[in-house]
Amino acid sequence: MNINLRQAIVQRVQGKSDEELAEIIEDSVDGDERALPGLGVLFEVIWKNTQENLHAEMISTLKSHVN
């Protein structure tokens, strides 16, 4: 069975409770750089499944913290 990185990360979080998902994210943020691809995949899922007004809010938040 051939599985790609995105699929592996999504499978890792499927069926997790809200608390477990929060813990996965919290453990990854400011953690080992090897966690960054996983956070990227999770962000991709969020981005693809939110409305444009939330996209604008996320972009504004990002912009205000990296400029």
FENRARA-V446968 format. One record per run of one state. SS is the DSSP state (hx for helix, st for strand, lp for the rest). FROM is the first residue (numbers start at 0). TO is the last residue. Records with the same first field share a line. If there is no record, write none. Layout:
SS = FROM-TO + FROM-TO
This chain:
lp = 0-3 + 13-16 + 28-31 + 48-50 + 66-66
hx = 4-12 + 17-27 + 32-47 + 51-65
